[in-house]
């Protein structure tokens, strides 16, 4: 589903991953983190896709909200678990969205 975001500017955290073959509760953890993020100040929405390489883009009102989410205790545990056995590699990018365009039928 495409996230419904406000008029720019806002921020996007782009998280690109290559997973290992170890599942060990990954999907449950991911679902829990999305639920927690939805209640976090500054969270606007999320979009995700996975087909070999995964990409999740979360949208935030400001950099402070992103920083607080990065340091949220459950998120910190998930980051550690991902580094240990969840991901072969990952990259996080933070971008300011200055324009967006949409189309719907």
C-alpha positions as CSV (number, residue, x, y, z in Angstrom):
1,X,0.0,0.0,0.0
2,X,1.2,3.5,-0.8
3,X,1.7,5.6,2.4
4,X,-0.5,8.7,2.7
5,X,1.9,11.6,3.5
6,X,1.3,15.3,4.1
7,X,2.4,18.1,1.8
8,X,6.2,18.3,1.8
9,X,8.6,18.9,3.3
10,X,9.0,15.7,5.4
11,X,11.7,13.0,5.7
12,X,12.1,9.5,4.3
13,X,14.3,6.8,5.9
14,X,15.2,4.3,3.1
15,X,16.3,0.9,4.5
16,X,17.6,-1.5,1.9
17,X,18.5,-5.0,2.9
18,X,19.9,-8.4,1.7
19,X,18.6,-11.0,4.2
20,X,20.4,-14.2,5.4
21,X,18.6,-17.5,5.3
22,X,18.0,-17.3,9.1
23,X,14.3,-16.4,9.8
24,X,14.2,-16.8,13.6
25,X,11.1,-14.6,14.1
26,X,12.1,-11.9,11.6
27,X,8.5,-11.4,10.2
28,X,7.0,-11.1,13.7
29,X,9.7,-8.7,14.8
30,X,9.2,-6.6,11.7
31,X,5.4,-6.5,12.3
32,X,6.0,-5.5,15.9
33,X,8.3,-2.7,14.9
34,X,5.9,-1.3,12.4
35,X,3.2,-1.3,15.1
36,X,5.5,0.5,17.5
37,X,6.5,3.0,14.9
38,X,2.9,3.8,14.1
39,X,2.5,5.1,17.6
40,X,5.8,7.0,17.6
41,X,5.7,10.8,17.5
42,X,6.5,12.1,14.0
43,X,5.8,8.8,12.1
44,X,3.8,9.4,8.9
45,X,3.7,6.0,7.2
46,X,5.7,3.1,5.7
47,X,6.1,1.3,2.4
48,X,7.9,-2.0,1.9
49,X,8.7,-4.5,-0.8
50,X,10.8,-7.7,-0.8
51,X,11.9,-9.8,-3.8
52,X,15.4,-10.9,-3.0
53,X,16.5,-7.4,-2.0
54,X,14.2,-5.7,0.5
55,X,13.4,-2.0,0.7
56,X,11.4,-0.2,3.4
57,X,10.8,3.5,3.3
58,X,9.4,5.1,6.4
59,X,8.2,8.7,6.4
60,X,8.7,11.1,9.3
61,X,7.9,14.7,10.1
62,X,11.4,15.7,11.2
63,X,15.0,14.5,11.9
64,X,14.4,14.6,15.6
65,X,11.6,12.0,15.3
66,X,13.9,9.8,13.2
67,X,16.7,10.0,15.8
68,X,14.3,9.2,18.7
69,X,13.0,6.2,16.7
70,X,16.5,5.0,15.9
71,X,17.2,4.9,19.7
72,X,13.9,3.4,20.8
73,X,14.7,0.3,23.0
74,X,12.8,-2.3,20.9
75,X,14.2,-0.9,17.7
76,X,17.8,-1.0,19.2
77,X,17.3,-4.7,20.0
78,X,16.0,-5.4,16.5
79,X,19.0,-3.6,15.0
80,X,21.4,-5.8,17.0
81,X,19.6,-9.0,16.0
82,X,19.6,-7.9,12.4
83,X,23.3,-7.3,12.5
84,X,24.0,-10.7,14.1
85,X,21.9,-13.0,12.0
86,X,19.2,-11.3,10.0
87,X,21.1,-9.4,7.3
88,X,24.0,-10.1,4.9
89,X,24.1,-6.4,4.3
90,X,22.0,-3.3,4.7
91,X,22.1,0.4,4.0
92,X,20.1,3.2,5.6
93,X,19.6,6.5,3.9
94,X,17.8,9.6,5.2
95,X,16.4,12.1,2.7
96,X,14.3,15.2,2.8
97,X,11.2,15.0,0.6
98,X,10.7,18.4,-1.0
99,X,8.2,17.4,-3.6
100,X,5.9,14.5,-4.2
101,X,3.4,13.7,-6.9
102,X,0.6,11.2,-6.9
103,X,-1.8,9.5,-9.3
104,X,-4.8,7.4,-8.4
105,X,-7.6,5.8,-10.5
